[in-house]
Amino acid sequence: MNEEKKRRIFSAVLSGLIMLTTILVAIITYQLVGIFTRKNKIAELDAEIEYLQKQIELTEDEIASWELEWKIIERARELGMYFEDEE
C-alpha cells in the first residue's frame, strides 16, 4: 500500500471511531438522564405514599374515636338529641 492509501484508511477509521464515540456518549447521557428522572419520580411517589399512610392512620384513629360511646353521645347532644329519660 502506498502512503496516500494508508492515510485515507487511517482517516476513515478515525472518523468512524469519533462517530461511534459520539453516538455512545449520547446514548449513555440519555440513559443517565432517564435514570435520574425515574429516581426523582420514585422519591416523589415514596413521599406521597408516606403522606397517604399517615392520612390513613389518622382516619383510622378518628373512626376508632367515633366508635366510643361517649363520643356518640357528645355529638348527639350537639345536634340537640337526648335519651328519653334525660329530658
Order of alpha helices (4+ residues) and beta strands (2+ residues): alpha-alpha
